[in-house]
Amino acid sequence: MRRSLASLAGAVVLAAGGAVPAAAEEGDGSFTLRDPRITESSGLAASGRHPGVYWTHNDSEDGSRVFAVDGRTGRTVATVTLAGVGRARDVEAVSVGPDGRVYVGDIGDNFDGGWDHVWIYAFEEPEELRDATVRATQYVVRYEGGARDAESLAVHPRTGRVYIVDKRRGGDGRLFAGPERLSAQGTNLFRPVADVNVWATDAAFSPDGSQLAVRGYLEGVLLDWNGGRPKERERLSPPFQGQGESLTYSADGRLLLFGSEGEGSRVVARPAPEGASAAPPEASGGSPPSSGPSPAGGSPAGGNEGSVTLGGVAVVAALVGVWAAARRRRAA
């Protein structure tokens, strides 16, 4: 996704009567990605080993590498290149597991189901942050019900189970659960466990595993994990970012951070919804059911601050559709 909707969509939203929020004040947890190599930040995850550091990566055509970024300065403190894996196709997500590994989701599918399998890579989070090439484990992933596009991957912070939310333009997405433990031998089948009514671009568990936040370009949803039977708690209003692609909790669980593609893009921090804590619980997560009901409806959260007016939403949604179609044509 080399081209961004940010400038065009921003102009249209202003014309439609919406407002693009001002940049968050320094010191609130927000930061700007300073590395000119990071032009398509498509995933975001708080480090489990280095306080205040976040992992991110570019979208397709950037190979198998991730960047460790200091959340205080926005500067890259390490570039980690993955060895022992195949040529990356479309890296879309990153998450840190309770086993001390960083999980990288090469799960994008520009053909909306054209790939019969996708990959997850995992590597040990380094004790020392410096440029390095590390050996990663590659996992083959298939979905029950057939191939699909996805940009959201999250590892439960207590059970270590990996979850993927597919990307459905109509907002009728689904949450897929991997096996209890991924296997580097053979195929890992991901099964649907819950509906997620968002055109999802990223997802993240709260540090205690009690909540799963899912974002899209213009909206989001917060799910109570409910012992592995997710239930919609409330709607989220991501900041308008033109091409909002990434989401993570801060390591202490106090903040939700929203990222976007584009060189010098801003990561916007907002207070996390109440009800979660930083410490993993003694009993949450659990094994997911084989199927799950549609999440119950919830009320909007966060009011209108930093969101887009209805007219702007309609126009930007149309632009996103045009962009998505162009993206598929470029990939064909």
C-alpha positions as CSV (number, residue, x, y, z in Angstrom):
1,M,0.0,0.0,0.0
2,R,2.5,2.6,-1.2
3,R,-0.1,5.3,-1.7
4,S,-2.1,6.7,1.2
5,L,-5.6,8.2,1.3
6,A,-4.5,10.6,4.0
7,S,-4.3,13.8,2.0
8,L,-7.3,13.2,-0.3
9,A,-9.5,11.9,2.4
10,G,-8.5,14.7,4.8
11,A,-9.5,17.3,2.2
12,V,-12.8,15.5,1.6
13,V,-13.7,15.3,5.2
14,L,-13.1,19.0,5.7
15,A,-15.3,19.7,2.7
16,A,-18.0,17.5,4.1
17,G,-18.0,19.3,7.4
18,G,-15.9,17.0,9.5
19,A,-12.8,17.9,11.5
20,V,-9.4,16.4,11.5
21,P,-8.2,16.4,15.1
22,A,-5.1,18.3,16.1
23,A,-2.0,16.2,16.9
24,A,-2.0,15.0,20.5
25,E,0.2,16.9,23.0
26,E,3.6,15.5,23.6
27,G,3.8,13.6,26.9
28,D,0.4,11.9,26.6
29,G,1.9,8.7,25.2
30,S,1.6,9.8,21.5
31,F,4.7,9.9,19.2
32,T,5.7,10.3,15.6
33,L,7.6,7.6,13.7
34,R,10.9,9.3,12.8
35,D,12.5,6.6,10.7
36,P,12.2,7.4,7.0
37,R,12.3,3.7,6.2
38,I,8.9,3.2,8.0
39,T,6.5,4.4,5.3
40,E,3.7,1.9,5.8
41,S,3.5,1.1,9.5
42,S,0.8,-1.6,9.4
43,G,1.1,-3.2,12.8
44,L,2.0,-2.1,16.3
45,A,2.8,-4.0,19.6
46,A,4.1,-3.0,22.9
47,S,7.4,-4.7,23.8
48,G,7.1,-7.2,26.7
49,R,10.8,-6.9,27.6
50,H,11.6,-3.2,27.0
51,P,9.3,-0.6,28.7
52,G,8.2,2.1,26.4
53,V,9.3,0.4,23.2
54,Y,7.0,-0.6,20.4
55,W,7.4,-3.1,17.5
56,T,6.2,-2.1,14.1
57,H,6.8,-3.1,10.4
58,N,6.0,-2.0,6.9
59,D,3.4,-3.5,4.7
60,S,4.1,-5.5,1.6
61,E,7.3,-5.3,-0.4
62,D,9.5,-4.7,2.6
63,G,10.8,-8.2,3.3
64,S,10.9,-9.9,6.7
65,R,12.0,-7.2,9.1
66,V,10.6,-5.3,12.0
67,F,11.5,-2.1,13.8
68,A,11.8,-1.5,17.6
69,V,10.7,2.1,18.2
70,D,11.2,4.2,21.4
71,G,7.8,5.5,22.3
72,R,9.3,8.6,24.0
73,T,11.2,9.9,20.9
74,G,9.7,8.0,18.0
75,R,13.1,6.9,16.9
76,T,14.1,3.4,15.8
77,V,16.4,1.7,18.3
78,A,16.7,-1.6,16.5
79,T,16.0,-3.2,13.2
80,V,15.5,-7.0,13.3
81,T,15.7,-9.0,10.1
82,L,14.1,-12.5,10.2
83,A,16.1,-15.4,8.8
84,G,14.8,-19.0,8.2
85,V,11.5,-17.9,6.7
86,G,10.4,-17.6,3.1
87,R,9.9,-14.4,1.1
88,A,7.3,-12.3,2.9
89,R,4.2,-11.5,0.9
90,D,2.1,-9.1,2.8
91,V,3.0,-8.5,6.5
92,E,0.1,-6.9,8.3
93,A,0.3,-7.4,12.0
94,V,2.6,-7.9,15.0
95,S,1.9,-9.1,18.6
96,V,4.0,-10.1,21.6
97,G,3.1,-13.4,23.3
98,P,3.5,-14.5,26.9
99,D,6.3,-16.9,25.8
100,G,8.6,-13.9,25.2
101,R,8.3,-14.2,21.4
102,V,7.2,-11.6,18.9
103,Y,4.6,-12.9,16.4
104,V,4.6,-11.4,12.9
105,G,1.5,-11.9,10.8
106,D,2.2,-12.3,7.0
107,I,-1.6,-12.7,6.6
108,G,-2.6,-10.0,4.1
109,D,-4.2,-11.3,0.9
110,N,-4.7,-8.6,-1.8
111,F,-6.7,-11.1,-3.8
112,D,-9.4,-11.5,-1.1
113,G,-8.8,-15.2,-0.7
114,G,-6.4,-15.9,-3.5
115,W,-3.8,-17.5,-1.2
116,D,-4.6,-21.0,0.0
117,H,-2.4,-20.4,3.0
118,V,-0.6,-17.5,4.9
119,W,2.2,-17.4,7.4
120,I,3.0,-16.4,10.9
121,Y,6.6,-15.9,12.0
122,A,7.8,-15.9,15.6
123,F,11.1,-14.9,17.1
124,E,12.5,-14.5,20.6
125,E,12.3,-10.8,21.7
126,P,15.9,-9.8,22.1
127,E,17.3,-8.9,25.5
128,E,19.4,-6.2,23.9
129,L,18.0,-3.8,21.3
130,R,20.4,-3.5,18.4
131,D,20.3,-4.2,14.7
132,A,20.4,-7.9,14.2
133,T,19.4,-10.9,12.0
134,V,17.6,-13.5,14.1
135,R,16.3,-17.0,13.3
136,A,12.5,-17.1,13.3
137,T,10.0,-20.0,13.2
138,Q,7.5,-20.1,10.3
139,Y,4.0,-21.4,10.8
140,V,1.6,-22.2,7.9
141,V,-2.0,-21.0,8.5
142,R,-5.2,-22.0,6.8
143,Y,-8.8,-21.0,7.7
144,E,-11.8,-23.2,8.2
145,G,-14.2,-22.2,5.5
146,G,-11.5,-21.1,3.0
147,A,-8.9,-18.4,2.4
148,R,-9.5,-14.8,3.3
149,D,-7.8,-11.4,3.7
150,A,-6.8,-10.3,7.2
151,E,-4.7,-7.6,8.8
152,S,-5.3,-8.3,12.5
153,L,-3.4,-10.7,14.7
154,A,-3.4,-10.9,18.5
155,V,-1.8,-13.3,20.9
156,H,-3.6,-13.8,24.2
157,P,-1.3,-12.7,27.0
158,R,-2.2,-15.6,29.3
159,T,-2.9,-18.6,27.1
160,G,-0.5,-17.8,24.2
161,R,-3.2,-18.7,21.7
162,V,-3.1,-16.8,18.5
163,Y,-6.2,-15.1,17.0
164,I,-6.8,-13.5,13.6
165,V,-9.6,-11.2,12.6
166,D,-10.4,-11.3,8.9
167,K,-11.0,-8.1,6.9
168,R,-14.5,-7.9,5.4
169,R,-15.5,-4.7,3.6
170,G,-19.1,-4.9,4.8
171,G,-17.9,-5.0,8.4
172,D,-19.1,-8.6,8.9
173,G,-15.8,-9.9,10.0
174,R,-15.0,-13.0,12.1
175,L,-12.5,-13.8,14.8
176,F,-10.5,-17.0,14.1
177,A,-8.7,-19.0,16.8
178,G,-5.6,-21.0,16.1
179,P,-4.8,-24.3,17.8
180,E,-3.8,-24.2,21.4
181,R,-0.2,-24.3,20.3
182,L,1.1,-23.5,16.8
183,S,3.0,-26.2,15.1
184,A,5.9,-25.7,12.7
185,Q,5.1,-29.1,11.2
186,G,2.1,-29.2,8.8
187,T,-0.7,-26.7,8.8
188,N,-2.4,-24.7,11.6
189,L,-6.1,-24.5,11.0
190,F,-7.8,-21.4,12.4
191,R,-11.5,-21.8,13.2
192,P,-14.1,-19.0,13.6
193,V,-15.2,-18.3,17.1
194,A,-17.1,-15.0,17.1
195,D,-18.4,-12.3,14.8
196,V,-16.6,-8.9,14.8
197,N,-18.6,-6.2,13.2
198,V,-15.7,-4.0,12.0
199,W,-13.8,-3.8,8.7
200,A,-10.8,-4.7,10.7
201,T,-7.2,-3.4,10.2
202,D,-5.7,-4.4,13.6
203,A,-6.5,-5.9,16.9
204,A,-4.9,-6.1,20.4
205,F,-5.5,-7.8,23.7
206,S,-5.4,-5.8,26.9
207,P,-2.3,-6.8,29.0
208,D,-4.5,-8.8,31.4
209,G,-6.3,-10.6,28.5
210,S,-9.8,-9.4,29.6
211,Q,-10.5,-7.3,26.6
212,L,-9.9,-7.5,22.8
213,A,-9.9,-4.2,20.9
214,V,-10.4,-4.2,17.2
215,R,-10.0,-1.2,14.9
216,G,-10.9,-0.3,11.4
217,Y,-10.4,2.8,9.3
218,L,-13.3,4.7,10.8
219,E,-14.6,2.7,13.7
220,G,-13.7,0.0,16.2
221,V,-15.1,-2.3,18.8
222,L,-14.1,-3.5,22.3
223,L,-14.9,-7.0,23.2
224,D,-15.0,-8.4,26.7
225,W,-13.1,-11.7,26.4
226,N,-15.6,-13.4,28.7
227,G,-13.5,-16.6,29.3
228,G,-12.9,-17.2,25.6
229,R,-16.5,-16.4,24.5
230,P,-16.1,-12.8,23.3
231,K,-19.0,-10.4,23.7
232,E,-19.2,-6.8,22.4
233,R,-18.9,-4.3,25.1
234,E,-18.8,-1.0,23.3
235,R,-17.9,0.7,20.1
236,L,-14.6,2.6,19.7
237,S,-14.0,5.8,17.8
238,P,-10.4,5.7,16.4
239,P,-8.8,9.1,15.6
240,F,-9.1,10.1,12.0
241,Q,-5.8,9.2,10.4
242,G,-6.6,8.8,6.7
243,Q,-5.3,5.2,6.6
244,G,-5.5,3.9,10.2
245,E,-3.8,0.5,10.2
246,S,-2.5,-0.4,13.6
247,L,-3.5,-0.7,17.3
248,T,-2.0,-1.7,20.6
249,Y,-2.4,-1.3,24.3
250,S,0.5,0.2,26.2
251,A,2.3,-2.3,28.4
252,D,0.7,-1.0,31.5
253,G,-2.8,-1.1,30.0
254,R,-3.5,2.6,30.5
255,L,-3.5,3.6,26.8
256,L,-4.7,2.5,23.5
257,L,-2.4,3.6,20.7
258,F,-3.6,4.0,17.1
259,G,-1.1,4.1,14.2
260,S,-1.3,4.9,10.6
261,E,0.6,4.4,7.3
262,G,2.7,7.1,5.8
263,E,6.2,8.5,6.3
264,G,6.5,10.4,9.6
265,S,3.1,9.1,10.7
266,R,1.7,9.8,14.1
267,V,0.8,7.2,16.7
268,V,-2.0,8.7,18.7
269,A,-2.5,7.6,22.3
270,R,-5.9,7.6,24.1
271,P,-7.0,6.5,27.5
272,A,-7.9,2.8,27.4
273,P,-11.5,1.8,28.3
274,E,-11.9,0.9,31.9
275,G,-12.1,-2.6,33.2
276,A,-8.6,-4.0,32.2
277,S,-5.4,-4.1,34.2
278,A,-1.7,-4.7,33.3
279,A,-1.3,-8.0,35.2
280,P,-2.4,-11.2,33.5
281,P,-5.3,-12.8,35.4
282,E,-5.3,-16.1,37.0
283,A,-8.3,-17.4,35.1
284,S,-9.2,-15.8,31.8
285,G,-8.8,-16.6,28.1
286,G,-9.5,-20.3,28.1
287,S,-10.2,-22.5,25.2
288,P,-12.5,-20.8,22.6
289,P,-15.8,-22.5,21.7
290,S,-16.1,-24.1,18.2
291,S,-18.5,-21.4,17.3
292,G,-19.9,-18.3,18.9
293,P,-22.9,-16.0,18.7
294,S,-22.8,-12.6,17.2
295,P,-21.6,-10.1,19.8
296,A,-24.3,-8.1,21.5
297,G,-24.7,-4.5,20.5
298,G,-23.0,-1.8,22.4
299,S,-23.1,2.0,22.8
300,P,-20.5,4.3,21.2
301,A,-17.5,5.2,23.3
302,G,-15.4,8.2,23.3
303,G,-17.9,10.7,22.0
304,N,-17.2,12.7,18.9
305,E,-13.7,14.0,19.9
306,G,-11.3,13.2,17.1
307,S,-13.9,11.4,15.0
308,V,-15.4,12.2,11.6
309,T,-18.9,13.6,10.9
310,L,-21.4,11.4,9.2
311,G,-21.0,13.2,5.9
312,G,-17.2,12.7,6.0
313,V,-17.6,9.1,7.0
314,A,-19.7,8.4,3.9
315,V,-17.3,10.1,1.5
316,V,-14.2,8.6,3.1
317,A,-15.8,5.1,3.0
318,A,-16.4,5.5,-0.7
319,L,-12.8,6.6,-1.2
320,V,-11.6,3.6,0.8
321,G,-13.5,1.3,-1.5
322,V,-12.0,2.9,-4.5
323,W,-8.5,2.6,-3.0
324,A,-9.1,-1.1,-2.1
325,A,-10.1,-1.9,-5.6
326,A,-7.0,-0.1,-7.0
327,R,-4.9,-2.0,-4.6
328,R,-6.2,-5.3,-5.8
329,R,-5.6,-4.3,-9.4
330,R,-2.0,-3.4,-8.6
331,A,-1.5,-6.8,-7.0
332,A,-2.9,-8.7,-9.9
